[in-house]
Amino acid sequence: MRAENLRTEYGNIILTQQTLTAPPDPIEQLRLYRAWVISQYRKLPLIKLDPQPGRSSDGITLGDLYIGLNVKDTPLAVTLEGQPGQANAALAYADRWSRLVVKGDPGSGKSTLLKFLAVYLAQAGLQPDGDWPERLRWPVYPRANQREFLGRDQAEKLLGYAAWRNPALTPVFITLRDFAAATFNPKDPLALWRFFESYLAQQALAEAAPAVFDKLRRGEGIFLFDGVDEVPLGQRPQVWRALAALRDGPLADCRWIATCRVLSYNESEAAPAAPAQVVELARLSKDQIETFVELWYAALQREGEIEPALLPGRAARLRRAATGKLRPLAENPMLLTIMALVDRSQATLPEERVRLYLACVETLLFRWQRHKENVEDELPLELTALGLKPDTLKALLAEIAWQAHQKDRSTGSRAEAAADIPAGLALALAEKHLGSHEKAHLFLNYTEQRAHLLIGRGGQTEWQYTFPHRTFQEYLAARHLLSQADLGEQAGRLAERGDYWRTVLLLAAEELVHNGGPAGPNTLLRELRDILPSAQPAPGDVPGWQRVWRAGEMLAALGPERASASERGQALLKRLQTDLAALLTNGELTPPERAEAGQALALLGDFRPGVNLNPPLPGGEGLGERAWPDILWRSVPAGEFIMGDDEGDEQYGEKPAHRVNLPAFQISQFPITNIQFSAFVKDGGYQNEAYWPEAKKEGYWQTGQFRGRFDNEGRDRPYDFGSPYNLPNHPVVGVSWYEAVAFCRWLSDKLGRLVRLPTEAEWEKAARGPVSEDLSGFENLTGLVGRKYPWGNEEETAARCNMRDTGINATSAVGMFPDGASPGYGVMDMSGNVWEWCSTIWNEEAYPFKVQDEWTEAYLDRTNVHRVLRGGAFFYGAYSVRCAARYRNFPDDGNDNYGFRVVLPPK
């Protein structure tokens, strides 16, 4: 029981009496809290449906549409009922790691993942007999290192499902932009809890706070921190320190997950919080897309939004579009949802994302409510009554988005974060556009309550509006930017301000190209002059190189062919090809930013020596306008080098370090790129039986098609893993050893001299560079020492090659790590990016290496044995990108991190 003082006034007399009231029941308060969590986070305001008259409905909820998200990183090793397996599900990482950072692109599902966890962890505590066990589980497949011992049908077979280990965790969801806007002490172990406690009070749940705190104090809770990237730039270090302070207080045993956009994650800023693992969400697979479409139309039918007879045809149409020509967009969960919305209300789906955004804005703002009202007017009845025009309303929303986005996090000021705008400012903007306070109020109410394009919520000091997703805000802000008289100058200044404005600028360019009419492309070309620096930036000029990067991406929205249609466009294209090539070659910006710039260069045309194709051979040789690969050869002289590593991996046969004497050879400076391999494909390389004797012998090549161990069907080109893996200037992947050998035979025919794969000794010598007299670490090998990495013995791998710690998480354009080149020989990308096939047959006891001619019929014909791979790859650690590191696989296997380079032996 607790005492309360009750005061009653009668004129000037005050009577005070004390009564006893029962304290809140903690069990009941936890029940109320969990029910509130479910109600709060199961909503999907973007796709809320208005029920038919007379029918009650909650609309489509998170549980109706959620599909399990995966991560891009190395799969988790798990054991399921005694069987070794692996899992890629984001839920598996959330279950495994007590302090997890989940990175992702805009619309990749970061916030949705946290909301899903909040809902079903709350349900697990509230309804132990509910369906949460079916929700909080994930598939387990055979481990990658077991695949080679399994048949094609067994390798991808589901082993079963793993389950969440502690379902009773009490979830605490905190939007970090709100936390950052409050006053807090980053050293206070309870700073985050105090903020959440005040938030509960705003939600009339103050009495539940002690019960929730008790769960957290016992280690039976999990914090879900959403949107590190939405915190103002200058405040992010304090937010990370607040997360770190949790370890020093009564909530030290609580788990937490934080989300952040990929390019906004700063490892050094996050270091105080000591995240146990950092992962990045993967794009949706074809199966995931198809699952979403199935769930979407099932929900529409359940809500009475579609006749059952129409369901199969409509679902098939969206499935074909989303897994066909629109698949690059549909792989993003947010864009897939937009496609579903537009498909529900329109007969066709546009292919470009700006057209999708525009169609979705118009669908939500105008068409959907008109459909509900069964009217033919241009606007719904509520808007028609205001005497408004669609263009006026879209311009108003664009300025609201612009003002919200103007609260730029990169300034470091304590301004409102992205996607929030005070109701007073939104009302003032609406009055400016609509001419009256009444119309402004009615429009904002309609946009929130009926169109769901703005979401109202309580702020720290006043009511706030936010967009359903920041991508909408960025698209509408881009439309407002395009309305400015000094567009180019503004865009140039924004280009210098980091990742925050990148999407807005890209969408502005795409809007001009796809929605801007005939004058759109010319406007883009004209304004790009003001975005680019007057001359190529000097080394280290970060703002200048940021402008180059942004301008390159914006021109890529137009494409090189359309840009070349005018003299202005030709000059701009040449300038950007040159400047972007310099950005890569000189190692400007951070490696993840440089990788993105390399993707822009790929789309515009990367004509750096050794990356693209040479002019056509005499007579064309069947290759059309382009010809054979432009290989930039690097000479490796004859002589000794050190092979192996006395401290290396014994399992992979890296010991002992020993002298090997090789004759001279030349090796390609870069791995073979996609555009170079495409010449082989276009010239009928897959159809020429003479290039495939080994694969034919084992049944992997038949009638012009190759079918490897894990291919479901034959193919006449590399397996396509999508962008960025298939970009022209990236190393070709999805190729088996057989395909690499066939390419070499084809190129030998074209050049009239032998081209082959390197032996693993040749590969290692080219990677290590010339021998040195430095004896440190190799005293037993007098006078000779091999470098640990191509650049030396320093383990600064993340800045010198594309490996796990670099944070690119995919292949990158070749030749963008100048500090990682082997000294003397200048061979690049030997560490990281992709594993590279060698001709050598794998042998754990291969050392000392036996020098022999491996390009003989007898040696190559030894099929179905492991072949050596060298160099590590983009998701491997520092140990795997050493010069001595060895790996192996069957010659019929190829995946997203296997490529190759070629050797030219002496004539």
Summary of the structure (lengths in Angstrom):
residues: 907
radius of gyration: 30.3
end to end distance: 97.0
largest distance: 114.3
contacts: 3035
relative contact order: 0.07
helix: 44%
strand: 15%
